C-alpha cells in the first residue's frame, strides 16, 4: 500500500502531536471531572499513537531502503566510515 506525502504527513502529525496531546488532555481533565475508565481510555489513546508511529516508521524504512541515492550523496555517506584525522581506527 502506498501513502501519498499528504497522507503520510497527516498520520505522522496525528501519531506524534495530536494523540499524545489529547492523551495528556484526557488524563488531566478526566482526573478533575472524575471521568469513568480514565486510565483505560488514556492507555488506549497512547497505544494507538504508538501503533501508528511504528507503522509509519516501518513504511519510512521500506521507502528509504528502496530509494535511489544520488552519487554525490553516496560519497558523503562513505566518508562517515573513515576515521577522523589523527585518530586511529580500532
ChimeraX attribute file (.defattr): number of C-alpha atoms within 10 A of each C-alpha:
attribute: neighborCount
match mode: 1-to-1
recipient: residues
	/A:1	3
	/A:2	8
	/A:3	11
	/A:4	8
	/A:5	9
	/A:6	9
	/A:7	11
	/A:8	15
	/A:9	13
	/A:10	12
	/A:11	19
	/A:12	18
	/A:13	14
	/A:14	18
	/A:15	23
	/A:16	15
	/A:17	12
	/A:18	13
	/A:19	19
	/A:20	19
	/A:21	14
	/A:22	15
	/A:23	19
	/A:24	14
	/A:25	13
	/A:26	18
	/A:27	18
	/A:28	14
	/A:29	13
	/A:30	16
	/A:31	13
	/A:32	9
	/A:33	9
	/A:34	11
	/A:35	13
	/A:36	10
	/A:37	9
	/A:38	15
	/A:39	15
	/A:40	9
	/A:41	15
	/A:42	21
	/A:43	13
	/A:44	12
	/A:45	20
	/A:46	17
	/A:47	15
	/A:48	16
	/A:49	22
	/A:50	16
	/A:51	13
	/A:52	16
	/A:53	18
	/A:54	13
	/A:55	13
	/A:56	18
	/A:57	13
	/A:58	12
	/A:59	16
	/A:60	12
	/A:61	12
	/A:62	11
	/A:63	11
	/A:64	11
	/A:65	10
	/A:66	8
	/A:67	9
	/A:68	8
	/A:69	10
	/A:70	8
	/A:71	9
	/A:72	8
	/A:73	9
	/A:74	11
	/A:75	10
	/A:76	10
	/A:77	11
	/A:78	9
	/A:79	10
	/A:80	9
	/A:81	8
	/A:82	10
	/A:83	11
	/A:84	10
	/A:85	6
	/A:86	6
	/A:87	8
	/A:88	7
	/A:89	7
	/A:90	4
